[in-house]
Structures are given as C-alpha cells and as structure tokens.
Amino acid sequence: MQLVMQLVMQLVMQLVMQLVMQLVMQLVMQLVMQLVMQLVMQLVMQLVMQLVTQLGNTAASGSD
C-alpha cells in the first residue's frame, strides 16, 4: 500500500506541477503581451505626435 500511495502522490504532484506551470506560462504570456502592446502603442503615439508637430512646423515655416 505504501508503494501505491507513493506512486499516486508522485503522479498527482506531476499533474499539479504541469497544470501550475501551464497556468503560470499563460498568465506571464498575457502580461507580457499586454505590456508590449502598451509600450508599442505609447511609442507609436509619441512618433505620430512628433511627426505631426514636425509637419506642422515645416508647413508653418514654409508658408512664410
């Protein structure tokens, strides 16, 4: 019986570890994707704003 219990415990531990690892990986991936998307959006917005201001400046100076 002890052997059976040991085997069952090992199997359960393995399964639990696998599930936990999967969940953690999913959460981490989601967080990373969210962070990356936020950073990309911020960078894009900054670049767009810079371009707009630059275009506005060039247009204003060119119209003189």
Chimera marker file (.cmm) of the C-alpha trace (Angstrom):
<marker_set name="trace">
<marker id="1" x="0.000" y="0.000" z="0.000" r="1" g="1" b="0" radius="0.5"/>
<marker id="2" x="2.853" y="2.350" z="0.782" r="1" g="1" b="0" radius="0.5"/>
<marker id="3" x="4.233" y="1.898" z="-2.736" r="1" g="1" b="0" radius="0.5"/>
<marker id="4" x="0.844" y="2.606" z="-4.283" r="1" g="1" b="0" radius="0.5"/>
<marker id="5" x="0.448" y="5.730" z="-2.163" r="1" g="1" b="0" radius="0.5"/>
<marker id="6" x="3.912" y="6.897" z="-3.162" r="1" g="1" b="0" radius="0.5"/>
<marker id="7" x="3.165" y="6.347" z="-6.848" r="1" g="1" b="0" radius="0.5"/>
<marker id="8" x="-0.189" y="8.122" z="-6.603" r="1" g="1" b="0" radius="0.5"/>
<marker id="9" x="1.426" y="11.040" z="-4.785" r="1" g="1" b="0" radius="0.5"/>
<marker id="10" x="4.132" y="11.278" z="-7.435" r="1" g="1" b="0" radius="0.5"/>
<marker id="11" x="1.573" y="11.244" z="-10.240" r="1" g="1" b="0" radius="0.5"/>
<marker id="12" x="-0.612" y="13.842" z="-8.523" r="1" g="1" b="0" radius="0.5"/>
<marker id="13" x="2.410" y="16.061" z="-7.882" r="1" g="1" b="0" radius="0.5"/>
<marker id="14" x="3.482" y="15.780" z="-11.516" r="1" g="1" b="0" radius="0.5"/>
<marker id="15" x="-0.007" y="16.646" z="-12.768" r="1" g="1" b="0" radius="0.5"/>
<marker id="16" x="-0.344" y="19.577" z="-10.360" r="1" g="1" b="0" radius="0.5"/>
<marker id="17" x="3.085" y="20.889" z="-11.334" r="1" g="1" b="0" radius="0.5"/>
<marker id="18" x="2.205" y="20.625" z="-15.038" r="1" g="1" b="0" radius="0.5"/>
<marker id="19" x="-1.096" y="22.457" z="-14.532" r="1" g="1" b="0" radius="0.5"/>
<marker id="20" x="0.525" y="25.168" z="-12.410" r="1" g="1" b="0" radius="0.5"/>
<marker id="21" x="3.302" y="25.633" z="-14.962" r="1" g="1" b="0" radius="0.5"/>
<marker id="22" x="0.745" y="25.905" z="-17.791" r="1" g="1" b="0" radius="0.5"/>
<marker id="23" x="-1.313" y="28.466" z="-15.861" r="1" g="1" b="0" radius="0.5"/>
<marker id="24" x="1.767" y="30.489" z="-14.915" r="1" g="1" b="0" radius="0.5"/>
<marker id="25" x="3.020" y="30.447" z="-18.508" r="1" g="1" b="0" radius="0.5"/>
<marker id="26" x="-0.391" y="31.590" z="-19.784" r="1" g="1" b="0" radius="0.5"/>
<marker id="27" x="-0.552" y="34.414" z="-17.229" r="1" g="1" b="0" radius="0.5"/>
<marker id="28" x="3.015" y="35.507" z="-17.957" r="1" g="1" b="0" radius="0.5"/>
<marker id="29" x="2.393" y="35.460" z="-21.702" r="1" g="1" b="0" radius="0.5"/>
<marker id="30" x="-0.792" y="37.518" z="-21.262" r="1" g="1" b="0" radius="0.5"/>
<marker id="31" x="1.003" y="40.057" z="-19.056" r="1" g="1" b="0" radius="0.5"/>
<marker id="32" x="3.953" y="40.289" z="-21.437" r="1" g="1" b="0" radius="0.5"/>
<marker id="33" x="1.655" y="40.744" z="-24.425" r="1" g="1" b="0" radius="0.5"/>
<marker id="34" x="-0.296" y="43.471" z="-22.597" r="1" g="1" b="0" radius="0.5"/>
<marker id="35" x="2.921" y="45.275" z="-21.616" r="1" g="1" b="0" radius="0.5"/>
<marker id="36" x="4.340" y="45.003" z="-25.126" r="1" g="1" b="0" radius="0.5"/>
<marker id="37" x="1.112" y="46.288" z="-26.658" r="1" g="1" b="0" radius="0.5"/>
<marker id="38" x="1.042" y="49.217" z="-24.213" r="1" g="1" b="0" radius="0.5"/>
<marker id="39" x="4.676" y="50.082" z="-24.952" r="1" g="1" b="0" radius="0.5"/>
<marker id="40" x="4.161" y="49.812" z="-28.705" r="1" g="1" b="0" radius="0.5"/>
<marker id="41" x="1.049" y="51.987" z="-28.548" r="1" g="1" b="0" radius="0.5"/>
<marker id="42" x="2.903" y="54.590" z="-26.467" r="1" g="1" b="0" radius="0.5"/>
<marker id="43" x="5.846" y="54.613" z="-28.869" r="1" g="1" b="0" radius="0.5"/>
<marker id="44" x="3.568" y="54.854" z="-31.910" r="1" g="1" b="0" radius="0.5"/>
<marker id="45" x="1.619" y="57.709" z="-30.334" r="1" g="1" b="0" radius="0.5"/>
<marker id="46" x="4.858" y="59.532" z="-29.497" r="1" g="1" b="0" radius="0.5"/>
<marker id="47" x="6.172" y="59.066" z="-33.032" r="1" g="1" b="0" radius="0.5"/>
<marker id="48" x="2.889" y="60.228" z="-34.549" r="1" g="1" b="0" radius="0.5"/>
<marker id="49" x="2.840" y="63.300" z="-32.315" r="1" g="1" b="0" radius="0.5"/>
<marker id="50" x="6.449" y="64.083" z="-33.243" r="1" g="1" b="0" radius="0.5"/>
<marker id="51" x="5.676" y="63.697" z="-36.941" r="1" g="1" b="0" radius="0.5"/>
<marker id="52" x="2.575" y="65.879" z="-36.653" r="1" g="1" b="0" radius="0.5"/>
<marker id="53" x="4.479" y="68.623" z="-34.823" r="1" g="1" b="0" radius="0.5"/>
<marker id="54" x="7.331" y="68.391" z="-37.323" r="1" g="1" b="0" radius="0.5"/>
<marker id="55" x="4.931" y="68.580" z="-40.270" r="1" g="1" b="0" radius="0.5"/>
<marker id="56" x="3.126" y="71.482" z="-38.627" r="1" g="1" b="0" radius="0.5"/>
<marker id="57" x="6.412" y="73.322" z="-38.073" r="1" g="1" b="0" radius="0.5"/>
<marker id="58" x="7.624" y="72.737" z="-41.633" r="1" g="1" b="0" radius="0.5"/>
<marker id="59" x="4.254" y="73.797" z="-43.041" r="1" g="1" b="0" radius="0.5"/>
<marker id="60" x="4.232" y="76.947" z="-40.903" r="1" g="1" b="0" radius="0.5"/>
<marker id="61" x="7.819" y="77.868" z="-41.814" r="1" g="1" b="0" radius="0.5"/>
<marker id="62" x="7.296" y="77.036" z="-45.492" r="1" g="1" b="0" radius="0.5"/>
<marker id="63" x="4.208" y="79.211" z="-45.825" r="1" g="1" b="0" radius="0.5"/>
<marker id="64" x="6.111" y="82.375" z="-44.925" r="1" g="1" b="0" radius="0.5"/>
<link id1="1" id2="2" r="1" g="1" b="0" radius="0.2"/>
<link id1="2" id2="3" r="1" g="1" b="0" radius="0.2"/>
<link id1="3" id2="4" r="1" g="1" b="0" radius="0.2"/>
<link id1="4" id2="5" r="1" g="1" b="0" radius="0.2"/>
<link id1="5" id2="6" r="1" g="1" b="0" radius="0.2"/>
<link id1="6" id2="7" r="1" g="1" b="0" radius="0.2"/>
<link id1="7" id2="8" r="1" g="1" b="0" radius="0.2"/>
<link id1="8" id2="9" r="1" g="1" b="0" radius="0.2"/>
<link id1="9" id2="10" r="1" g="1" b="0" radius="0.2"/>
<link id1="10" id2="11" r="1" g="1" b="0" radius="0.2"/>
<link id1="11" id2="12" r="1" g="1" b="0" radius="0.2"/>
<link id1="12" id2="13" r="1" g="1" b="0" radius="0.2"/>
<link id1="13" id2="14" r="1" g="1" b="0" radius="0.2"/>
<link id1="14" id2="15" r="1" g="1" b="0" radius="0.2"/>
<link id1="15" id2="16" r="1" g="1" b="0" radius="0.2"/>
<link id1="16" id2="17" r="1" g="1" b="0" radius="0.2"/>
<link id1="17" id2="18" r="1" g="1" b="0" radius="0.2"/>
<link id1="18" id2="19" r="1" g="1" b="0" radius="0.2"/>
<link id1="19" id2="20" r="1" g="1" b="0" radius="0.2"/>
<link id1="20" id2="21" r="1" g="1" b="0" radius="0.2"/>
<link id1="21" id2="22" r="1" g="1" b="0" radius="0.2"/>
<link id1="22" id2="23" r="1" g="1" b="0" radius="0.2"/>
<link id1="23" id2="24" r="1" g="1" b="0" radius="0.2"/>
<link id1="24" id2="25" r="1" g="1" b="0" radius="0.2"/>
<link id1="25" id2="26" r="1" g="1" b="0" radius="0.2"/>
<link id1="26" id2="27" r="1" g="1" b="0" radius="0.2"/>
<link id1="27" id2="28" r="1" g="1" b="0" radius="0.2"/>
<link id1="28" id2="29" r="1" g="1" b="0" radius="0.2"/>
<link id1="29" id2="30" r="1" g="1" b="0" radius="0.2"/>
<link id1="30" id2="31" r="1" g="1" b="0" radius="0.2"/>
<link id1="31" id2="32" r="1" g="1" b="0" radius="0.2"/>
<link id1="32" id2="33" r="1" g="1" b="0" radius="0.2"/>
<link id1="33" id2="34" r="1" g="1" b="0" radius="0.2"/>
<link id1="34" id2="35" r="1" g="1" b="0" radius="0.2"/>
<link id1="35" id2="36" r="1" g="1" b="0" radius="0.2"/>
<link id1="36" id2="37" r="1" g="1" b="0" radius="0.2"/>
<link id1="37" id2="38" r="1" g="1" b="0" radius="0.2"/>
<link id1="38" id2="39" r="1" g="1" b="0" radius="0.2"/>
<link id1="39" id2="40" r="1" g="1" b="0" radius="0.2"/>
<link id1="40" id2="41" r="1" g="1" b="0" radius="0.2"/>
<link id1="41" id2="42" r="1" g="1" b="0" radius="0.2"/>
<link id1="42" id2="43" r="1" g="1" b="0" radius="0.2"/>
<link id1="43" id2="44" r="1" g="1" b="0" radius="0.2"/>
<link id1="44" id2="45" r="1" g="1" b="0" radius="0.2"/>
<link id1="45" id2="46" r="1" g="1" b="0" radius="0.2"/>
<link id1="46" id2="47" r="1" g="1" b="0" radius="0.2"/>
<link id1="47" id2="48" r="1" g="1" b="0" radius="0.2"/>
<link id1="48" id2="49" r="1" g="1" b="0" radius="0.2"/>
<link id1="49" id2="50" r="1" g="1" b="0" radius="0.2"/>
<link id1="50" id2="51" r="1" g="1" b="0" radius="0.2"/>
<link id1="51" id2="52" r="1" g="1" b="0" radius="0.2"/>
<link id1="52" id2="53" r="1" g="1" b="0" radius="0.2"/>
<link id1="53" id2="54" r="1" g="1" b="0" radius="0.2"/>
<link id1="54" id2="55" r="1" g="1" b="0" radius="0.2"/>
<link id1="55" id2="56" r="1" g="1" b="0" radius="0.2"/>
<link id1="56" id2="57" r="1" g="1" b="0" radius="0.2"/>
<link id1="57" id2="58" r="1" g="1" b="0" radius="0.2"/>
<link id1="58" id2="59" r="1" g="1" b="0" radius="0.2"/>
<link id1="59" id2="60" r="1" g="1" b="0" radius="0.2"/>
<link id1="60" id2="61" r="1" g="1" b="0" radius="0.2"/>
<link id1="61" id2="62" r="1" g="1" b="0" radius="0.2"/>
<link id1="62" id2="63" r="1" g="1" b="0" radius="0.2"/>
<link id1="63" id2="64" r="1" g="1" b="0" radius="0.2"/>
</marker_set>
